[in-house]
Amino acid sequence: MPTDLLKWTPSGLYCEPGGFFIDPWRPVERAVITHAHSDHARFGSNRYLCASDSEQLLRLRLGASICLETLPYGKEITLGGVRVSLHPAGHVLGSAQIKIEKEGYTAVVSGDYKRQPDTTCDAFEPIRCNLFVTESTFGLPIFHWSPSESVADEIVEWKKRNEALGRSSLLFAYSLGKAQRLMGLLGDRCGPIYLHGAMEATTDAYRVAGRSLPPSLPVRDAPVGTRWNEGIIFAPPSAQGSPWIRRFGETSSAVASGWMAIRGTRRRRAVDRGFVLSDHVDWAGLLQTIRETEAESVWVTHGFSNIVVRYLSEQGVDARTLETQFVGESPESREDA
């Protein structure tokens, strides 16, 4: 690898010849952002670069006045002495892998990514490279995702049972990415869709970007006498247990998360149902992706990185763990990410 093409610093992953950081957790001069979740996009840097579809979301998170440059997927620019391009990561709208090239050597920083189909964002694009930096949020063999459509069927059946019993259906999901993916999967099969206020702006950003979503109505705009049990209510995990929920009367609550694959998580989260749906790659998808990159070296970050590195090393892969401040999805998190 060309000297110092990528190195770890107290501010995050740094490309010294290009003069930029990737998803820094401290303010820097130039930040290249993989996606708009708050653990990857942080306030205070002087200049930002992101994929075009991420612009509105990033301005929502960091402020409309930030100094922001955008790139369409696949377009190459030169920063310092390196060539840089952004490629779909399949995580959420505008999520990107950062491809860096110098002297015939290619490094790819994947950010967060998934391999399942999702109509609300561009599909992950495998990129051949010498060095691949991967997440490992669900980097254990126990994590295996069922087809998204079958999860949607489970949600529809849950909602129908609730409606028959006169209960409102309250589904907790992240405001950026998970909620919109669920809307796309469910369509009108659960009746009217009602949104918590925290989901309005991000959902609007998806529609502005041309993503097809079913109609939705902010909870605050629903007319008096609304029969909440005839539709489905989306809210961020942070709304759980808040006074906001009282307006819906008797409710059945659920969480959509990859962590629902672990026995006992639903009980600890104090919800009635858990649906296994994640916007991160599962174990099989992680290994598939590493194979497809044909990378000589793999750096593994946030999640079960030590376990993934040990497994890869046993398979003869040059792998190492990178420390990080990224949090992503966590088993007990009640905060939107």
Buried (B, 14 or more C-beta within 10 A) or exposed (E): BBEEBBEEEEBBBBBBBBBBBBBBBBEBEBBBBBBBBBBBBBEEBEBBBBBBBBBBBBBBBBEEEBEBEBBEBEEEEEBEBBBBBBBBBBBBBBBBBBBBBBEEBBBBBBBBBBBBEBEBBBEBBBBEBBBBBBBBBBBBEEBEBBEBEEBBBBBBEBBBEBBEEEBBBBBBBBBBBBBBBBBBBBEEBBBBBBBBBBBBBBBBBBEEBEBEBEEBBEBEEBEEEBEBBEBBBBBBBBBBEEEBBEBBEEBBBBBBBBBBBBEEBBEEBEBBBBBBBBBBBBBEBBBBBBEBBEBEBBBBBBBBBEBBBEBBEEEEBEBEBBEBBBBBBEEEBBEBB
